[in-house]
Amino acid sequence: MNSLKISVRKRDLEIALQAIAPHSKPKVNLEQYTTPADVAADLLFRACYTYGDIRGKTVVDLGTGTGRLAIGAAVLGADQVVGIDLDAESVHAARYNSKRMRLKVDWVVGDIEVVRGLFNTVIMNPPFGTKREHADVKFLSVALKMCKVMYSIHKSTTRSFISRWLKDADAEFEVIMTIKMLIPHQFDFHYKRSHLVLVDALRIIPS
């Protein structure tokens, strides 16, 4: 485990990420839930300063949405950041956000499988699989082939399944935090103004 001198405070990182606008018209079939600023900041801060996997590294955010994780990695001093999403509207918003913050991030519209090359670190908040069962497994499969280490967010209720899947893939992993994620009311089937979902943030090392 590495440890770096803290140059960006977590609170400042969270404030910066809060300024990133969420998707204006999220698509239910893509499970487009914006990663809350506090969750993104907590995960990125640990990845950067506890494990040394962000600053000076090449980082890719799979399913970037409006870019909170990718932009956060850029704020923390990643050497190169790529954000990719299938939804062009999301990438347009992400590009606007990074330009407004004067941060360099390479944005790609497309399926995550179009990414080529190896990266030091993958960061992602994949679909939970609520609408498409095990949609998160595709993200894990792709990520395992392109990085030295991965940080991924999953519903805690899927922990047993994800653990078995990663063991079958010969990947080492640990739950580095379990946290309540706020899901706002944004789709017609949401009957509550908002609700909390317990999620695990995993640090995964491919075989």
N, C-alpha and C positions, 0 to 999 in steps of 0.2 A: 504494500500500500504506500502511495506517495502522499506528500503533504506540501502544499505551496503556500507562500506568504499571501495573505488575503489582500487583494488590491481593489476589489469591488465588494461593498457590503451587501449582504443578502437583502436587507430592506431596500436599498437603492435599486438593486436588480428587480425586486418585486414591483416597485413603483414604476420603473421603466416598462415592465411587461404589462402592467395594468393600463398603460396608455395605448396599447395595441388593440385596435378595434376588433371585435368578434365578427364572424361571418354575418352579413346582412340577411342572407336568405339560405340558411343551412338546409341540406338535403337529408331527409330521414334515411334513405337507402344507403347513404354513405356514413351514417352515424356521425355527423359532423358536430361534435361537442367541443367547444373551445377549451383547451387546457387552462384551468384557473391560474391566475398569476402567482398565487401563493404556492400552489403545487409545482408549477414549472420552476419557480425560483428555488424552492427547496431541493428539488431533484438536481438541477443544474449546479447549484452551489456545492452539493455533496460530490457530484461527478468531477467538478473542477478542483476543489480545495482538499477534499478527503482522499480522492483517488488519482488526481492528476491527469484526467482524461479529456480535458477541454482546452485549456490554455496552450497555445502553440501546436495544437493537433488539427488534423483534418476531420471534419464532422459532417455527417449527413442526417437530416431529419426526414424520415419517411412518413408520408401522410401529413405534411406540415401544416395544413389548414391555413390560417392567417399568419402563421410564422412565429408563434411565441417561443417555441423551443429553439428554433434555428437562430432567431434574432438574439435570444438570451445567450446562446453559445458565442455569437459574435461579440456581444457586450463583454463577455468574460475573457476575450482574447484568443479565440480559436484562430488558427492560421488560415484555414479555408472552411467555409460553410456552404453546404448545398441543401436546399429545401425542395422537396418534390411532392406534388399532389395531383391527383387525377382531375380535380375540379379547377377549371380555369379561373373562375371567380375568386376562389380562395387564393390562388397564386397571385392574381392581380392585387388583391388586398394586401398580401404579404409583401409584395414588391413595393407597394406604396408605403407600407409601414417602415420598411428598411431604409428607403430613400429619405423619408421624413426624419429618421433618426441618424442619417448619414453613416449607415453601416453597410459594408459590402457583404452581400449574400448572393450566391448564384441560385436563381429560381428556375425550376423545371416543371412544365405541365406534362403529365403523363403517368402511366402506371409505374409503380415502384420498380418493376422488373427492368425498366429501360436504363436504370442507373448502371454504369460500368465502372470498373476500377475498385481499388481497395481504399478504405478509410480507416483512420485510427478508431473512430467512435461513431456508433449509430445512436441517435436519441429518437424516441418515438412514443406517441400516445396512439396506438393502433385502435381500429374499431373493436368494441368490446365483444362483438358477436351476438348482439341482441337481435338484430334483424337478419344477419347472415351468420349462421352458426359457424363458430370457429374461424371467423374472418381474420382474427388476430394471428392465427397460425401461418397464414400466407406471409404476413409481415415478418414473423419470426424466421420463417424459412429463407426468405430473401436476405434478411439482415445477417444471418449466420454466415453467409457466403462472402460478405463484403467488408467485414470489420474485425478488429482485434478485441473490441469490447462493445457491449450494447447496453443501453438503458431503456427499459420498456415499462409502460404502465398497463396494468390489467386489473379487472375486478377481482377483489379478494375471494369472491365465491367461486372463481375458476382456478384457484391456487393449486388444487390437487391435480386437475387436468393439465395445466401448464407445466407443473413440476414433472409429471410423468412424461410429457411430450419432450421437454428439454433433456431429461435423462436418456430417453431413447435416441435423442440427437447427439448424445455424448457431450453436451454443453455443461460447463460449470456455472452455477448461478447462486445468488443469495438475494433475499428480500432486504433491501437497504432501508426501506421505510414503508409503513402502512399509514394511510392518511385518508381523511374524509374529503371527497371531492364534491363540490357543489355543482349540480346540474340544473341550469335555469329552465324555466318554462319556455320552450321554443317550438314545440310541435303540437298539433291538435290533440294527440292522444295523451299528452301530459295534463293530468287533472290537478296537479299541485303547482303552486307558483314557483316552487323550486324544491329539490330534494337532495339529500346527501347520499353518495355512494362510497362505500369503503373500497379503496384501491390499494394494490401493492405496486411499489416501484422496484423492479428487479435490475440487478447488475449481472449481466450474462457474458461469459467468455466462451467463444466457440472452441470446439476441439481442435 
